[in-house]
Amino acid sequence: MKTILILGAGLMQKPAIEAASRLGYKVAVADGNPNAVCVPLADIFEPVDLKDREALLSFARKLDSPDAKNGGNLAGVFTAGTDFSASVSYVAENMKLPGHSFEAAINASDKVCMRSCFAAAGVSSPCFFNVTEEDAGKNADEIMDKAGFSAFPLVVKPVDNMGGRGCRMVRSKEELSDAIKVAVQFSRTRRAILEEYMQGREFSIDALVFDDEVTITGFADRHIYYPPYFIEMGHTMSTVLDEKDWCALAKTFRDGIKALGLTHGAAKADIKLTPSGPMIGEIAARLSGGYMSGWTFPYASGMNLTEEALLLALGKKPEALIAQRERTLVEGVWNIKTEKTSAERAWLSIPGRIEKVVGLPAPNGVLCDVLPRCGEGDEVTFPVNNVGKCGNIISCSANYDEAVAAAKNGIAGIVPVLVPGNSETDAFLAAPLDTEFPPSAFTLPQETVSALVSEYNGKVFSSSEAVNLPEIIVPYAENIKDWNKRSIKKTLELFDVLKPSFKDMPSDLFWRTLLRGGIQGILYMATKYAGDK
């Protein structure tokens, strides 16, 4: 039996491991974490740091040895949803296996190399500056002068990391130096990239590249929130765009793929439609993570994309993909049509430690997956990147509105209840309501907040009393939502169901805490007054 080597044993690699098994291959998996969630699914597991290309190559050679105890005849190397597409290409190239060239994979992994390739080929992407560890010690004026930038906002990010780690918007010189230091710390090569901020609607696009053509295998809206960070709170597959804009974005993606030298394998773009046209954020030499390639696209299209990508890595034709794809108006670009809509949405938490999670819905006909990442005893914080979210929900329907509503309603009912007496939770709740980051659950006009606090100043209430919606906030009760798509009305309904027994909670404190911390905040505060009885 021939063997496939898959880099990564996290949840994002589960579709690849399962697809390789279905194709009839022995599955060897490498990951630096021997406790990764998908280790038990591997036929062969090797604890290897995925940055260590020589160690991975050594493992691949061991697998390829005809007399290998558990291997023999390595047929392909693959990853999805990791930072390590360059490691895949390094092993594949040295083992003379199919894949993108190592040079092209480096171009698609190092953001400075990537931007340089785009600039040389005339592909639209932001102006940029390579920031070294030495630059990180300079003041903002020196960096701006050296970079040739004179205006804000800018974006700083590590050159070689994913998931939004170390990435943020910079609005002023005062923010620049610290942002660069953080980005450099998140870089494996201790470098960052400083670039222009792109204004506009954002998309993720997956594709398989072979025979000098690009087949788009997923074109989704990205839902990004909470500046100065870029937190993806979900995506919707497929996007709703007019043909002109779709083709313009697809052409820019195609040109970017060519500029990087990607020729055989997967490619994934984060791209924006700016007022001046499409502009590439980045292109990676792999399938997307974020539940797109392995979840929402298969739900929406009926195609197992990971299996088709694995066939390319094995040097075989992806016949199902070829049979299903359709030509587009963009030369050299095909598309896999999606008949359904699949929506992914994330839920998050304010800072603290989780006592329990309530309200996790059961999958049904429209709600496909409920994927918690945090549970009892876990420390949580408001995310500053895409790693810090508490879980994800995925829906699918032939009706766009139904799919989106199912995902939003699903996360709206989930509540990570926090352990009382936590200093991080206390600090979050005590922060001003107009704090920019982390933001408050609900933002009302200042005059409304002042009137609300004044109306309830000096009053107290207990758990035996119903919480009535004040007239002054009735206009906002269903129109504004918290981070998890809950309205004020929905929050009060949940509180009535989940509240502990408490006594003499100051009413003005209750309303302020609701505005700042949502359902988690008022449950946390009610528990405090339960203890004060």
C-alpha positions in Angstrom: 0.0 0.0 0.0 1.4 3.4 -1.0 1.6 6.2 1.5 0.6 9.9 1.6 2.4 12.2 4.0 0.2 14.9 5.5 1.7 17.8 7.4 -0.5 18.8 10.4 -2.7 16.8 12.7 -5.1 19.6 13.7 -8.8 19.8 12.9 -8.2 21.6 9.6 -6.2 18.5 8.4 -9.0 16.1 9.3 -10.6 16.2 5.8 -7.2 15.4 4.2 -6.5 12.5 6.5 -10.0 11.1 5.9 -9.8 11.6 2.1 -6.4 9.9 1.9 -7.8 6.9 3.7 -10.8 6.8 1.4 -8.5 6.8 -1.6 -6.9 3.7 -0.3 -3.6 5.1 0.9 -1.7 4.6 4.1 -1.7 7.9 5.9 1.4 9.2 7.6 1.0 12.4 9.6 3.7 14.7 11.0 3.0 17.4 13.6 5.0 19.0 16.3 2.2 18.3 18.8 1.8 14.6 19.6 -1.5 15.4 21.3 -3.1 17.1 18.2 -6.7 16.2 17.7 -6.2 14.1 14.6 -3.2 12.1 15.6 -5.4 9.0 16.3 -6.6 9.1 12.7 -3.1 8.5 11.3 -1.8 5.1 10.3 1.7 6.4 11.1 2.5 9.4 13.2 5.8 11.2 13.6 6.3 14.1 16.0 8.2 16.6 13.8 8.3 20.4 14.0 6.8 21.4 10.7 9.3 24.2 10.3 12.1 21.6 10.3 12.3 20.7 6.6 15.3 18.4 6.9 13.6 16.4 9.6 10.5 16.1 7.4 12.5 15.1 4.4 14.2 12.4 6.6 10.8 11.1 7.6 9.7 11.1 4.0 12.7 9.1 2.9 12.1 6.6 5.7 8.5 6.2 4.5 9.7 5.7 0.9 12.2 3.0 1.8 11.0 -0.3 0.3 11.9 -2.1 3.5 10.3 0.6 5.8 8.5 -1.1 8.7 5.4 1.0 8.3 5.8 2.7 5.0 7.1 2.1 1.5 6.5 3.9 -1.7 5.7 7.5 -0.7 3.2 8.8 -3.3 2.5 12.4 -2.2 2.9 15.2 0.3 0.0 17.5 1.3 -1.2 20.0 3.8 -4.3 22.3 4.2 -4.9 25.1 6.6 -1.3 25.3 7.9 1.6 27.7 7.5 3.8 25.0 6.0 3.1 24.8 2.3 6.8 25.5 1.7 7.7 22.5 3.8 5.4 20.4 1.6 7.1 21.7 -1.5 10.5 21.2 -0.1 9.8 17.5 0.6 8.0 16.9 -2.6 10.7 18.5 -4.8 13.4 16.5 -3.1 11.4 13.3 -3.4 10.5 14.1 -7.0 6.8 14.1 -6.2 4.1 16.3 -7.8 3.6 19.8 -6.3 4.4 23.5 -6.6 8.1 24.2 -6.8 9.8 25.1 -3.6 10.7 28.5 -4.9 7.1 29.2 -5.7 6.0 28.0 -2.3 8.5 30.3 -0.7 7.1 33.2 -2.8 3.6 32.3 -1.4 4.8 32.0 2.2 7.0 35.0 2.7 4.9 38.1 2.3 7.8 40.3 1.2 8.7 37.8 -1.5 5.0 37.7 -2.4 4.6 41.4 -2.7 7.9 41.7 -4.7 6.6 39.1 -7.2 3.3 40.9 -7.6 5.0 44.3 -8.1 7.3 42.8 -10.7 4.4 41.3 -12.6 2.1 44.3 -12.3 -0.4 42.5 -10.1 -2.4 44.9 -7.9 -1.4 44.7 -4.2 -0.5 47.2 -1.5 2.7 49.2 -1.5 4.9 47.7 1.2 8.1 47.9 3.2 10.2 45.0 4.7 10.7 45.6 8.4 13.7 43.9 10.0 14.3 43.2 13.7 16.7 46.1 13.7 14.0 48.4 12.4 11.8 47.3 15.3 14.0 49.2 17.6 13.7 52.5 15.7 11.2 55.3 16.5 8.1 55.8 14.3 9.5 58.8 12.4 12.6 56.8 11.3 10.5 53.9 10.2 8.1 56.0 8.2 10.9 57.9 6.5 12.7 54.7 5.6 9.5 53.1 4.4 8.5 56.1 2.4 5.0 56.3 3.9 3.5 59.6 4.9 -0.1 58.8 5.7 -2.2 56.4 7.8 -3.8 53.9 8.1 -1.2 51.2 7.5 -1.1 47.5 8.3 1.7 45.6 9.9 2.0 41.8 10.0 4.6 39.1 10.3 6.0 38.1 7.0 5.5 34.4 7.7 2.6 33.7 9.9 -1.2 33.1 9.4 -4.4 33.3 11.3 -4.1 37.1 11.9 -1.4 36.5 14.6 0.6 39.7 15.1 -1.4 41.5 12.4 -3.1 44.9 13.1 -4.1 48.2 11.6 -1.9 51.2 12.5 -3.7 54.5 12.6 -1.0 56.8 13.9 2.7 57.1 14.7 1.9 56.4 18.3 0.7 52.9 17.4 3.5 52.0 15.0 6.5 51.0 17.1 4.6 48.6 19.4 2.7 47.1 16.5 6.0 46.3 14.7 7.6 44.8 17.8 4.6 42.5 18.2 4.6 41.5 14.5 8.3 40.7 14.6 7.8 38.5 17.7 5.2 36.5 15.8 7.6 36.0 12.8 9.8 32.9 12.6 12.4 34.9 10.7 12.0 38.0 13.0 10.7 40.2 10.1 7.5 42.1 9.5 5.9 43.8 6.6 4.4 47.3 6.7 1.9 48.1 4.0 -0.9 50.3 2.8 -4.4 49.5 4.2 -6.8 48.3 1.6 -10.4 49.7 1.9 -13.1 47.5 0.5 -15.1 44.3 0.6 -13.1 41.2 1.3 -13.2 37.7 -0.2 -11.5 34.3 0.1 -11.0 32.3 -3.0 -9.7 28.7 -3.3 -8.5 27.1 -6.5 -6.7 24.1 -7.9 -4.0 24.9 -10.4 -2.8 22.4 -13.1 -2.2 22.2 -16.8 -1.7 26.0 -17.0 -5.2 26.6 -15.8 -7.0 27.7 -12.6 -10.2 26.1 -11.4 -11.9 28.2 -8.7 -13.2 25.9 -5.9 -14.8 28.3 -3.6 -15.5 32.1 -3.7 -16.7 33.4 -0.3 -17.4 36.7 1.5 -15.2 37.2 4.5 -16.7 38.9 7.5 -14.0 40.9 9.3 -14.5 42.9 12.5 -13.0 44.7 15.5 -10.3 47.1 14.4 -7.4 47.7 14.9 -7.3 43.9 14.5 -8.7 41.8 11.7 -10.9 39.1 13.3 -12.8 36.9 10.8 -16.1 36.2 12.4 -17.2 34.0 9.6 -17.6 33.6 5.9 -20.4 32.9 3.5 -20.1 30.5 0.5 -20.7 31.6 -2.2 -20.4 35.3 -2.6 -23.1 37.3 -4.2 -21.4 39.5 -6.8 -22.2 40.8 -10.3 -20.4 39.1 -13.1 -18.1 42.1 -13.9 -16.7 42.2 -10.3 -16.4 38.4 -10.1 -14.4 38.3 -13.2 -12.2 41.2 -12.2 -11.3 39.4 -8.9 -10.8 36.1 -10.6 -8.5 37.6 -13.2 -6.4 39.3 -10.5 -6.2 36.0 -8.6 -5.1 34.2 -11.7 -2.4 36.8 -12.4 -1.2 36.6 -8.8 -0.9 32.8 -9.1 1.2 33.1 -12.2 3.4 35.8 -10.7 4.2 33.6 -7.8 5.1 30.6 -10.1 2.4 28.3 -8.7 1.8 25.6 -11.3 0.6 22.3 -9.7 -1.5 22.2 -6.5 -3.8 24.4 -4.4 -3.9 28.1 -4.2 -5.9 30.3 -1.8 -6.4 34.1 -1.9 -7.5 36.8 0.5 -8.5 39.6 -1.9 -10.3 42.9 -1.7 -12.5 44.8 -4.1 -11.3 48.3 -3.4 -12.6 51.6 -4.9 -9.8 51.3 -7.5 -10.4 47.7 -8.3 -9.3 44.2 -7.0 -6.2 44.1 -4.8 -4.6 41.0 -3.4 -4.0 40.7 0.3 -2.1 37.4 0.0 -2.0 34.1 -1.9 -1.0 30.9 -0.2 0.1 27.7 -1.9 -2.5 25.5 -0.1 -6.2 25.0 0.5 -7.8 27.4 2.9 -8.4 26.8 6.6 -11.2 28.5 8.5 -13.6 25.6 7.6 -13.8 26.7 4.0 -12.1 24.1 1.8 -13.1 21.1 4.1 -16.6 22.2 5.1 -18.5 25.1 3.5 -17.4 24.4 -0.1 -18.2 20.7 0.0 -21.6 21.5 1.6 -22.4 24.2 -1.0 -21.1 22.3 -4.1 -21.4 18.7 -3.2 -17.8 18.2 -4.1 -15.1 16.8 -1.8 -12.4 19.4 -2.7 -9.8 18.0 -0.4 -10.0 14.7 -2.3 -9.5 16.4 -5.6 -6.6 18.4 -4.3 -5.0 15.2 -3.0 -5.3 13.6 -6.4 -3.2 16.4 -7.8 -0.6 15.8 -5.1 -0.5 12.2 -6.2 0.1 13.1 -9.8 -3.4 12.1 -10.9 -6.2 14.0 -12.7 -9.0 15.3 -10.5 -11.6 13.8 -12.7 -14.7 14.8 -10.6 -13.5 18.4 -10.6 -12.9 18.4 -14.4 -16.3 16.9 -15.1 -18.1 19.5 -12.9 -16.3 22.7 -13.7 -17.5 25.4 -16.1 -15.6 27.9 -18.2 -15.7 31.5 -17.1 -15.2 34.7 -19.1 -11.7 34.9 -17.7 -9.2 33.2 -20.0 -7.6 30.2 -18.3 -10.1 30.2 -15.4 -12.7 27.6 -14.7 -15.3 27.6 -11.8 -17.1 25.0 -9.8 -20.7 26.2 -9.3 -22.3 26.0 -5.9 -26.0 25.2 -5.9 -26.4 25.9 -2.1 -25.2 28.5 0.4 -23.1 27.5 3.3 -22.4 30.0 6.1 -19.8 29.7 8.9 -19.9 32.0 11.9 -17.8 32.1 15.0 -18.7 32.9 18.6 -16.4 34.6 21.1 -16.1 35.5 24.8 -15.2 38.3 27.0 -12.1 37.7 29.2 -12.3 35.2 32.0 -12.4 31.5 32.8 -15.3 29.3 31.6 -17.4 27.6 34.2 -19.7 26.0 31.6 -21.0 26.5 28.1 -24.8 26.5 27.7 -27.0 26.7 24.6 -24.9 24.6 22.2 -27.4 23.7 19.5 -27.8 20.2 18.0 -27.1 19.9 14.2 -30.3 19.6 12.1 -31.3 19.8 8.5 -29.8 23.3 8.0 -27.3 23.5 10.9 -24.6 21.1 9.8 -21.8 21.5 12.4 -21.3 22.9 15.9 -17.6 23.0 16.6 -16.7 24.3 20.1 -13.0 25.2 20.7 -13.3 26.2 24.4 -15.1 24.6 27.3 -15.2 24.2 31.1 -12.0 25.4 32.8 -10.5 27.1 29.7 -9.1 30.6 30.0 -10.6 32.9 27.3 -10.1 36.4 26.2 -11.5 38.7 23.5 -9.6 37.7 20.4 -6.8 39.7 18.8 -6.4 37.1 16.0 -8.3 34.2 14.4 -6.9 31.7 16.9 -8.7 33.2 20.0 -12.3 32.4 19.0 -14.5 30.1 21.1 -16.0 28.0 18.4 -17.8 27.9 15.0 -21.1 27.0 13.6 -21.7 25.9 9.9 -25.0 25.8 8.1 -26.1 25.0 4.6 -29.3 25.5 2.7 -30.6 26.0 -0.9 -31.9 29.4 0.4 -29.2 32.0 1.1 -31.2 33.8 3.8 -32.0 30.6 5.6 -28.4 29.5 5.7 -27.1 32.8 7.0 -29.9 33.1 9.6 -29.3 29.5 10.9 -25.7 30.3 11.5 -26.4 33.6 13.2 -29.2 32.3 15.3 -27.0 29.3 16.3 -24.3 31.4 17.8 -26.7 33.8 19.4 -27.9 31.1 21.8 -24.5 30.0 23.0 -23.3 31.4 26.3 -19.9 30.6 27.8 -20.8 31.3 31.5 -17.8 32.6 33.4 -16.4 31.7 36.8 -17.0 34.6 39.3 -14.2 36.6 40.9 -11.9 36.8 37.9 -9.7 39.9 37.7 -9.6 39.9 33.9 -13.4 39.8 33.7 -13.6 42.6 36.3 -11.2 44.7 34.3 -13.1 44.2 31.1 -16.5 45.1 32.7 -15.1 48.2 34.4 -13.7 49.7 31.2 -15.5 52.7 29.7 -18.4 51.9 27.5 -16.8 53.7 24.6 -13.6 51.6 24.8 -12.5 51.0 21.2 -10.9 47.6 21.8 -12.1 45.3 23.1 -15.4 46.9 22.2 -18.6 46.9 24.3 -21.4 44.5 23.6 -23.9 47.2 22.7 -23.2 50.8 21.7 -25.9 53.4 22.4 -25.8 57.2 22.0 -24.1 58.8 25.0 -27.3 60.7 25.9 -29.3 57.5 26.0 -26.7 55.8 28.2 -26.7 58.8 30.6 -30.5 58.9 30.8 -30.6 55.1 31.4 -28.0 55.3 34.2 -29.8 58.3 35.7 -33.2 56.6 35.6 -31.9 53.6 37.6 -29.5 55.3 39.9 -30.1 54.3 43.5 -32.4 51.4 42.6 -31.8 47.7 43.3 -33.6 44.6 42.2 -33.5 40.8 42.8 -33.8 37.7 40.8 -37.5 37.3 41.7 -38.3 40.5 39.8 -38.8 40.6 36.0 -36.4 42.7 34.1 -38.5 45.2 32.1 -37.1 46.9 29.0 -36.8 50.6 29.6 -38.7 52.8 27.2 -35.6 54.7 26.4 -33.9 51.7 24.8 -36.9 50.2 23.1 -35.8 51.6 19.8 -32.5 49.8 20.0 -33.8 46.5 21.6 -33.7 44.5 18.4 -31.8 46.6 16.0 -28.3 46.5 17.5 -26.4 43.2 18.2 -23.5 42.1 20.3 -20.4 40.2 19.1 -22.4 37.0 18.9 -25.4 38.4 17.0 -27.6 38.8 20.1 -30.0 41.7 20.4 -30.7 43.4 23.8 -34.1 41.7 23.8 -32.6 38.3 23.2 -30.0 39.0 26.0 -32.7 39.8 28.5 -34.7 36.6 27.5 -31.5 34.5 28.0 -30.9 36.2 31.4 -34.4 35.3 32.6 -33.6 31.7 31.8 -30.0 31.5 33.0 -29.9 33.9 36.0 -28.9 32.6 39.4 -30.7 33.6 42.6 -29.4 37.0 43.6 -30.5 40.0 45.8 -30.1 43.7 45.8 -28.1 44.2 42.6 -27.9 47.9 41.7 -30.1 48.5 38.7 -27.8 51.1 37.1 -24.9 48.6 37.4 -27.0 45.9 35.8 -27.7 48.1 32.7 -24.1 49.3 32.4 -22.8 45.8 32.7 -25.3 44.6 30.0 -24.1 47.3 27.6 -20.4 46.5 28.3 -20.4 42.7 28.7 -23.7 41.4 27.3 -25.2 38.2 28.6 -21.9 37.0 30.0 -21.4 40.3 31.9 -24.8 40.4 33.6 -24.7 36.7 34.5 -21.2 37.2 36.0 -22.5 40.2 38.0 -25.6 38.4 39.2 -23.4 35.6 40.5 -21.4 38.2 42.5 -24.6 39.5 44.1 -25.7 35.9 44.8 -22.6 35.6 46.8 -23.3 38.9 48.6 -26.8 37.8 49.9 
